[in-house]
Amino acid sequence: MKEVYLDNAATTRYKPKSVIEEMTEFMKNINCSPGRGGYQCAMEAGREIMKARFILTEFFNAGEPENVIFTKNVTESLNYLIKGILTKNDHVITTSLEHNAVLRPLNQLEENNIIEVSYVEADKKGILNHELIEKEIKENTKLILINHASNVTGTILPIQEIGKIAEKHGLFYAIDTAQTAGILDIDFTELNLDFLGFTGHKSLLGPQGIGGMILSDEMAEKMESLITGGSGSLSESVKQPDFLPDKFESGTLNTPGVIGLKAGIEYINSVGIKAIHNHEIKLLENFLNGISDINKINVLGSLDIENKVPTVPLTVQGYDLGDLGFKLAEEYGIMVRSGLHCAPLAHKTIGTFPQGTLRFSIGWHTTEEDIEYALDTLTKI
Ligand SMILES: Cc1ncc(COP(=O)(O)O)c(C=O)c1O
């Protein structure tokens, strides 16, 4: 059966050859613990990690490579942020478009009466008005934490405008780039960010199990380490080092993952992020044009392709979406995701809670034929 993968918002299934080759090469020929020994292969592993930090710093136009911290995914990075910077009676501003990676750690602290949270509502199309963010600022506001693009509607949030608000009021500013890194240019310095959380396995085209965060110096200084332990440095002391990246990187890193992520970003650089974006947006346009001709399908969220990543949520009149997702996979080989996509408030915002939507998400490896096949299949059904 033909296979068409349209769940790139969850993870990109197909990786560049170089990602697989470089990871394999590392595991075959190097595979020592970085920063943990004075012998050749350990030093080589350390150099590869350092190269990856440089590449990430350049990719996101951030400050120093040491400020790039590796974690296992953006969920872990967001937990580091939320639990490491917020203390008793702090107030946070976030949005109704966040993923549970943000909502659950915030809720955990909120339920324990540690912090207060304001959830700024996007409109029914998933568009967020940045002025509403400023209205929520209070005396005890410490952090603005927002999604760069929604994994439900695909809408891009006004991160430039919100950055100016954060700067004006002297607040920490953090973004979750899970749905945008590798598709859109993101400039850490220009946006005046204190935290940029990224995950390796989506549009950065790396493997699963690697992600990270880039921190401003002030954030790095004020943020507590959630996880402490061996860092290969200052081993004479039982105190966690206070310098970067060691303050936040305890335990042996996922070095093959870091190498794969590095190769993913090098691949993106070689193709050009603009070319990737144009390809995906062209296919998004084809999909949206085609779908508008099919009866009984209701596309949700904004259709403004200029302000959207290639993710399309829809409902189909007369169909249970779980059943339809299953049918598409089993009978036609089309892989999409039905349900709430770990973002319950986003579905409340667009009016699709609790049934959710069927989400089609396009990636770099999606082809025009894939889109035609998906449209033909939906028409047939
Ligand atoms: C907007 C957003 N944030 C966070 C995450 C969590 O990503 P990960 O599972 O890689 O930590 C996702 C994953 O779908 C996402 O779409």
The ligand as an SDF file (V2000), in Angstrom:
LIG
                    3D

 16 16  0  0  0  0  0  0  0  0999 V2000
    4.0630   23.5100   20.4600 C   0  0  0  0  0  0  0  0  0  0  0  0
    4.6770   22.2870   21.0700 C   0  0  0  0  0  0  0  0  0  0  0  0
    5.3440   22.4000   22.2350 N   0  0  0  0  0  0  0  0  0  0  0  0
    5.9230   21.3440   22.8010 C   0  0  0  0  0  0  0  0  0  0  0  0
    5.8720   20.0930   22.2220 C   0  0  0  0  0  0  0  0  0  0  0  0
    6.5590   18.9560   22.8950 C   0  0  0  0  0  0  0  0  0  0  0  0
    7.5910   18.4600   22.1080 O   0  0  0  0  0  0  0  0  0  0  0  0
    8.5080   17.2710   22.6490 P   0  0  0  0  0  0  0  0  0  0  0  0
    7.5680   16.0990   22.7920 O   0  0  0  0  0  0  0  0  0  0  0  0
    9.5020   17.0530   21.5990 O   0  0  0  0  0  0  0  0  0  0  0  0
    9.0510   17.6960   23.9520 O   0  0  0  0  0  0  0  0  0  0  0  0
    5.1870   19.9300   21.0230 C   0  0  0  0  0  0  0  0  0  0  0  0
    5.0720   18.5950   20.4070 C   0  0  0  0  0  0  0  0  0  0  0  0
    4.1450   18.2730   19.7070 O   0  0  0  0  0  0  0  0  0  0  0  0
    4.5830   21.0570   20.4270 C   0  0  0  0  0  0  0  0  0  0  0  0
    3.9250   20.9610   19.2750 O   0  0  0  0  0  0  0  0  0  0  0  0
  1  2  1  0
  2  3  1  0
  2 15  2  0
  3  4  2  0
  4  5  1  0
  5  6  1  0
  5 12  2  0
  6  7  1  0
  7  8  1  0
  8  9  2  0
  8 10  1  0
  8 11  1  0
 12 13  1  0
 12 15  1  0
 13 14  2  0
 15 16  1  0
M  END
$$$$
